[in-house]
Amino acid sequence: MKILATLFVPALFVFAACSSTPTLPQGMRIGEEMQAQTTYRFAVVDASPTKFFDKTVLVEAKVKAVCAKAGCWMQVEDEGRTAMVRWESGCGGQYKFPMEAVGKRVLIQGSFYPKQISEADAEHIAEEAGQKITIKRDGYEFNASSVMILDS
């Protein structure tokens, strides 16, 4: 029995040392505190978004556009798939997406939810972008509680 315990205890320490807790990368955080957890690429989430509805997730994507008027939304892209991201607190809240984020990779903490955007809202968003963008009118949006602009 002592031999088994002698082999088991060191093996347990090796296993514990090998299992790692996710850590956050370096970057500029905006919003609430970001929790380290498994990070998903946006293209993976976009392939089956309903699996991620009503869950707090951490998603990585590239910023394609930001509201030039108030910083209240951003559009993200990953492998040709796009989605709108808005703050949980809504437009005019305490957080804004910075224009400097366009073209950079970000981590977004928040939740996905089903959403349809009217044609008028899609046109309004396109005007606020200050550049030509396409807005998906059906599907889902991302409610962000925290965003981290990743260091290059």
Secondary structure, 3 states (H helix, E strand, C coil): CHHHHHHHHHHHHHHHHHCCCCCCCCEEEEECCCCCCCEEEHHHHHHCHHHHECCCEEEEEEEEEECCCCCCEEEEEECCEEEEEEECCCCCCCCCCCHHHCCCEEEEEEEEEECCCCHHHHHHHHHHHCCCCCCCCCCEEEEEEEEEEECC
